[in-house]
Amino acid sequence: MPTFGNEERRMISKAADGSAVWLFSSSEAVANLRALAPAIDWHAAAAVATHERIAQAARTAGFGRVRVSPPSLSSLVASIESFA
């Protein structure tokens, strides 16, 4: 698991406000994020996941908007753009 310092926690908190789109290719990444930033409220955050199981982990973590996308570049770009 990675470690977060104060600057990383500040960046995560800012990015949880819905101004960023999180890209997850593993449910382990979602679990690590939850463990390292347990106080973050994710309801305004958007996420793209490359598998339904990963998307479910993001929903369980509280992400308010979650899309599932194949891991190809064109599909990921389309999914990210769909949040606009």
Secondary structure, 3 states (H helix, E strand, C coil): CCCCCHHHHHHHHHHCCCCCEEEECCHHHHHHHHHHCCCCCCCCCEEEECCHHHHHHHHHHCCCEEEECCCCHHHHHHHHHCCC
